[in-house]
Amino acid sequence: MNKNDRDLLLEFVKTDFTLRYNNSVLGFLWVVLKPLLMFTVMYIVFSLFLGTSVKYYALYLLLGIMLYNFFNEVTVNGMNSLLQKKDIMLKVNFKRYIAVIGSSVIALINLFFNLIVSVVFFIFNRVLPSFEGILFFLLGIIILYILGIAISFFISIFYVKFRDLQHIWEIVMFVLFYLTPIVYPISLVHGKFALIIDANPLTHILNFARQSIIYGKYLSVYSTMIIFVLSITLFILGFYFFERSIKKIAEDF
Amino acid sequence: MENVIEVKNITKEFRLPMEKRSQLKDYFVHPFKRTKYREFRALSNISFSVKKGEFLGIIGRNGSGKSTLLKIIAGIYLQDKGKINVKGKIVPFLELGVGFNMELTAKDNIFLNGVILGLSREEVKKKYKEIIEFSELQGFEETQLKNFSSGMQVRLAFSIAIQAHGDIYILDEVLAVGDLGFQQKCFDMFRKLKSQGKTIIFVSHSMGAIEEFCDRVILLDKGNIRKEGNVLNVVKNYSEVFFSKTENTFLEKDGEFSLKILGKDGKDKNIFDFNEELSIKIIYNLKKEIISPFFEIIITREDGIIISAINSKYSNLSLGSIKGKGAISFSVNNLNLYPSEYSISLVVYSKDLNEQIVLLEKIRNFKTFLSRDNIKGILEIEGEWSSI
């Protein structure tokens, strides 16, 4: 990326940020409220009605929702990024991946604001994360981010060709929400179902990130590192696929 | 001079699906159905080169491949075959308001649009005051673009666009937008760029502008280079391609009609000096008798403004009743229409103006040209200057 590419990335991000936060008073509130609302509903259903025995369940659930929302936002924004900027792409030649990367930055910013809110929950539950715990949690976010962009490289291209991918992806993400131990603890899963949950990379990343910051336990370290390597591999493959396909994609806009 | 653009044997085909399959659902419902495509060759085996400092014009009818060619040079489309070599930074000059976002303020849009056009943020910062002043939008910097009139938006876009700088400028149909004052500003900008020795590729339908600015012209026709070289020769050739001389006859309920535009010498002509002599010949062959008909010729400018509707009712032409073959003509001594593209529609009325027998809309086109600075308005009103 040269100087102009970085400027362009910055302008794209600034635009997203302004549209989200500056133009409506509720902008900031919405970003924070959505996961909190999701949290409240799920907390009531799963904790009060069904009753879970998970320690610090509120924190467990909240961080799970926030990380899942982050991953969801990175992929959905990434999927939309090319079509959203098609008018520019049909006029000006710039490095197209800037559009994909740029669209994900707002998800990082939203996650940042969400995590600030989560601090209140940490204080309320009297949980003080260790330094390593925080570092591992951040590593989890980085892995999630790389995986999200890697997927975006593929689906952004597919979405230009297949406009119903939007609905399909929505369903995929909805299913993924329940195939990931977000509302339930992984210890609750048995039998064949466990295999599916185990095959889901989000399971390991979320487990790794949450266990380390809430409980100071370092679980799924080995599998998470494998996923880390796989995510980077997928990122490189995705980038290669993206760069190869993008040259022909302008005709499909 | 070195070549800054080298285009070698470029071929570009578009596959247009006979039925659009843009949903995955379609592939699930009919997984084995092959999509049928119609191949459309936009460019076939095009080769040319552009020298440093050259002002190259590309002309051709709609669909002749001009825009595809520009998009390939700009790196937006990828050619199927052939090679292209571009040295230097391409600026999509006067692509007005690329990336403009209505929800953002003028200030934010200046930065966004400026960076998209290839300026750095520092450059935009430096030029910011100049852009605001040039667009005459002082005091509106923090206003959202959606609250701007279209005129203000164009002014802002133009003010940013002229700050973009590079080695090769691409101008696509810039004259299609904006009023005459705006076009004048564009022309001033061209002159400035030309005097700075920039390389420019200019696509336009305006022969006047092509003649004024271009050193060399390429005429595209159905994806091929039909002619290349000296401006006057190519423009003349263009008029032959664009306005085919075949006599189009329009078959109507009451008979056949055709319309010709003739020059002073009585020959078909489509490009006129702005104050040349012109006559319009209407040829008819009627199956049915029409009693006391009136003919009306409507001249419309390309932007839709009706210049004049000239009706034979208000002339001393009285036809009584007509049947079979015949012709009438309408001639003008001094056209006096400023450079643009005009089209002619024909209306025939019977008895009184209530009964309309024939309406043929925009069946013929002609263009006018004039090499003069500061052309404003639609037409020149004839009169005489004198000192008293």
Interface residues (C-beta under 8 A of the other chain):
Chain A: K3 N4 D7 L8 L10 E11 K14 T15 T18 L19 N23 K85 D87 I88 M89 L90 K91 V92 N93 F94 K161 F162 R163 D164 L165 I168 K247 K248 A250 E251
Chain B: F14 S22 Q23 L24 K25 K71 A74 G75 I76 Y77 L78 I90 P92 E95 V98 G99 N101 E103 L104 D108 F111 L112 V115 I116 L117 G118 S120 R121
